[in-house]
Amino acid sequence: MSQPEGNESRSEASFARLEAAIGQLLDRLTTVRDRAEAAEAKNAELAQLVQRFTGNEHEAGQLMTRLKALEDENVELRGRLDRGRDGVDRMIARIRFLENQ
């Protein structure tokens, strides 16, 4: 025979966990939205500065496009470096293992 009180308390606990998870997701969404807005504002500010220094809107657009490409490349290169370091660490671990045998 099932226990209705036990099922009800389990349901309440599940609902509380779901509510907490949704709250965390909403907090995270707010953080991400704030960061996106800050990045957009910074990008607009940089575009204005570049245009002011170059005096040419087209050249400013080219510089901003190039800057974005370099930032993307930087992220990719950092990833490659991290993967390379992991590979070197694995090789060192293998060498140490072989030395200890």
Number of C-alpha atoms within 10 A of each C-alpha: 3 6 7 9 9 10 11 11 11 12 12 12 12 12 12 12 12 12 12 12 12 12 12 12 12 12 12 12 12 12 12 12 12 12 12 12 12 12 12 12 12 12 14 13 12 14 17 16 13 19 18 12 10 13 12 11 14 11 13 20 15 12 16 18 12 12 12 13 12 12 12 12 12 12 12 12 12 12 12 12 12 12 12 12 12 12 12 12 12 12 12 12 12 12 11 11 10 9 8 7 5
